[in-house]
Amino acid sequence: MRTGADSTAPTGLLVDLWRALSRKTLVRLAPFLVVTGVYAILRDRATPDFLAETRQIAEVGRWSYLLTQIAAGWYYLFRWFVPVELVADYAAYPWIRSAADPRVLGAVAGWLGVAWVLRATYRRRPQYVFLALAALALLSPTSSVAPLAEAVNEHRPYLPLGVLSLAWLVPGLVALDRATEPRPAWRIAGLGAVLLVLGGLGWLTTERNRAFATQEAYWVDIQQKAPSARSALNHGVVLMARGELAAALEQFHASLKLAPNWHTTHINLGVAYQHIGQLERAEHHFDLAVRLDQHSALALTHRGHHHLARGRYQAAMADFEAALPIAREQVPVLIGMATALAGLGHWEPALARTREAYGLDPQRTENSIVAISRPFWLAPERFAAGIRYYEGLLPLLPNRWWIHHNIGQLAGKLGRSDQAREHLQKAAALRPASP
């Protein structure tokens, strides 16, 4: 309400918005605007190209993404009031590439209609404008011109719509109650409608909780509503972790049909075929993965471990050497290199790589010593190198009974009875008593 000289000033939505953008307001907002701008610049400079590419589809640019989001706003709005067919990973939502697309034209017409309604009701319900702008602001970080991998995602509207729905619903119900005749029949009908809505929403919430109960239920729900290469792949990974390799392979091949050049699918096919002993088919997919993987070391690392399983230590070493400079996670690569060097009989560089991995992840590296040192046991000509390797581990891992035990075992294989006896006695002294 305005008094005095302000009471005669013109008012309205656009006038008040213009007044709100005063110098005083901008000064108050300046720190937030500056911090946001600096953050945006730093993010743009710090984010590598390959990481940005993994978060979006290459052929979808900013313009196409913006057009899609203009229409997707109505997708979100509909699910605000009727939250059915929610999809957590909706990769199948269609992309819009032309401003002349009827979906864009219809969406723009709808938003202009919303703007007209807000302007028409502004003097009596100015809070609605605030709520609409707040919802738009809350959605904009993940649904604007910064392309992401999917056009829509059900988690985006949860916060803005969940918080703002009560702000819209409560005054709306109050206004409806005032507008209706104070007859019992009308009130009972209104109460029944509210209970039906609440009951429906409660049932839908229960259904979503069931879909999120387990990883498998989560991906099955996505595949039923919006099949995609990603959902099939992730479902296959869950099945493979449970040992259901036949079912996992079905999912991986379904993913391959939808995205034949996705290196991650080929990696998992290679892993699955290796588990069931089809080594040639596994290698075929690992080779394809290496050819298709342009930005990471995942394919090289997995193929390197495949070579290790087949005793191809030189080939494994070549893959790990190529993977190390570009690997985001270096410990698996270093462990693989140490294993390959052990297979080649080079105990000193194998020990150096083991120490390097231990410096990054001590527990994981110590747990991997058995796998790293296994090649020393597979050929008599490597027994002596194995002893030197274990001896080199003693300063890094003192008082480990199993190191002395392994030295004693290898020394016994070489006929070094005194050395074998010495270390087996040390192992027996250090080994904890059985409970």
Buried (B, 14 or more C-beta within 10 A) or exposed (E): EEEEEEEEEEEEBEEEEEEEEEEEEEEEEEEEEEEEEEEEEEEEEEEEEEEEEEEBBEEBEEBBBBBBBBBBBBBBBEBBEEBEEBBBBBBBBEBBBEEEBEBBEEBBEBBEEEEEEBEEBBEEBEEBBEBBEBBBEBBEEBBBEBBBEBBBBBEBBBEBBEEBBEBBEEBEEEEEEEEEEEEEEEEEEBEEEEEEEEEEEEEBEEBBEEBEEEBBBBBBBBBEBBBBBBBBBBBBBBBBEEEBBEBBBBBBBBBBEBBEEBBBBBBBBBBBBBBEEBBEBBBBBBBBBBEBBEBBBBBBBBBBBBBBEEEBBEBBBBBBBBBBEBBEEBBBBBBBBBBBBBBBBBBEBBBBBBBBBBEEBEEEBBEBBEBBBBBBBEEEEBBBBBBBBBBBBEEBBEEBBBBBBBBBBBBBBBEBEEBBEBBBEBBEEBEEEEE
